[in-house]
């Protein structure tokens, strides 16, 4: 049976921004559709409209010629539209089975049979009776997919599904999606990763600033043409020159351990590495393998043994982040909105979070507002933050501009080492390029970087050396030229 | 059609408007309760909110009640702003009163200008000592400060009880549970002849000014603000979290202790069983009604103080139980929390489109 999904003249306006501007699209089963666009292009809004989370201001949705009224996610489910969100909606402490039956009113026994059949059919092997917290990201995603499949959906929407997967898990996912498609499920795949679109999809719709800019068949496109459509301009490709080989050691980590009391955190086991001046060490891994703990240990949010971290010939393992900054370290955490910056505070107040003695932001315990403002203006102009109002609350900055502000705040004091954690997570291509250029520039100035990232392409582009973190252990350190994304994928999956 | 829409950002105007709305709703609901209980609503409200402050004496009583509320609420706002939930100001008030009362008794029938400052200081230190218990337990043993500070309230009340009945009770007092009267040098001076308002009000005003300065002009205030928004960010910025927790608890305890001093060295002039009609708890309402802003707290303490006076007046003139005062205090907090919904959502009236 054929499924036809039609979006007709959908418009959704938020104050100050048109998220979807008169978008019309048509999908037919048997094909896999990509919905491509930068962050903020409006693809999430469109998808949320399809799944009933957001109600459009204007426009209609038709499924097989029936006009759908999608006022809640439940309506979408009833109309056989399944959705797997980027962030999993699972109860970590409940078992897989309990998670699967939680929104269903069928009998447990018949559901169990149904689930078993689905798993056999698609070769999923997951223990239904263990708690979800013991699953890998890839397995969790399969649970989400099974949850959709139980309802035999006509449409399956996947929102940026590969952001937490390894290469291997990604190719498994692609195989499953192709199988679903052959069976007549209409697949809509949302992403900003061009390579995946080329690999997986048959047709691609590109959105930019709320508008649909093109619909075309994949065979008529290539990565460059799609990138240009997505950004709306010709992008220059960034390449890093090979770093001058330097043997001047800047930071050395020796036998670093961290045992957490929190069962949801990862213990770090016997971490050893060193970074030379002018070098970028990339640390790859699937999220949740100890990256966040490693970042905190390096930044001083978690104190470790004094001698486990040697920086510039000083032992600093027991120093606080503020004290480490005095030794010229800088930190850019992963979570922009909850850690690196405070959205409710003004731009210049956020700048004051990185407080050096020599910056004189606070004299004798008093706030030196003029100094902070002066400094903030310099950051805004030096790092291309798209505003001239430092009194603006930082929640009004886009993700890209906020990240530029944060990186700028950390770099303007020219630290010897920048430690950053997923610095381009969720940013649009333009901002990613800017951040990457900035990071390359730091290395050229003989400063060092530790780049913890879940984005393999980013790591291969920027790193001189690469290591992989898996379950709190670091792999051996490899030269970036010898590494391929396949090899990283295998290490990320835990193989040696 | 009525539609509820999420705001893009919390509105600044609404931020200061919702307390006013909460008070208004409290009056309406209060009137309704009076009506159901067969009292004339408008008359009851008049006795509650207007009659008590219609004369000079009433106004002095208003300030007298508002003083401890304001002082404690200012102290609490240091804690609340930085994500520390000190619920035990009542205990800190009581313990501050015990320590300062003890010192005042040491100077029994002695005179000297130096006595009052020592008595005041003793009260502040007592409050600080008592507040340091939940603070230290929180920082070093990860206990929950809400529970610890709350439970210590009852401990302090029992200590006070023991002292005024036992070792400190007035030898000539016919076994009444109270101490001797403090000497005049250990008492806060009255401001006007015949009125009970005393110099404690200056302590409250000083606390207002100092807290405003600390909140908005100092590094400590900045750190408190950051910690209040996100403890993760505070840790990332490298603020010494433990030091700050202890500091804000000490400040808060000192303010509550001073409020205790005001109570016993002001109008009462001795320690007895019931030195505070739960000022320490009511001040939590005052702090939030005043939006943790020093100036807001002044207004909030005046509003809430009226409920104390009104309850008494209404009991005398209309035989309405004085516990109605607490009902009003509860309703204010309830309606404040409810109207805070408007901070994040707005109500839109949409005419039908067709």
Interface residues (C-beta under 8 A of the other chain):
Chain A: X14 X15 X16 X299 X300 X301 X320 X321 X322 X323 X324 X325 X331 X333 X335 X338 X339 X340 X341 X342 X344 X345 X349 X352 X353 X354 X355 X362 X365 X366 X367 X393 X395
Chain B: X8 X9 X217 X218 X219 X220 X221 X222 X225 X226 X229 X230 X232 X233 X235 X236 X237 X238 X239 X240
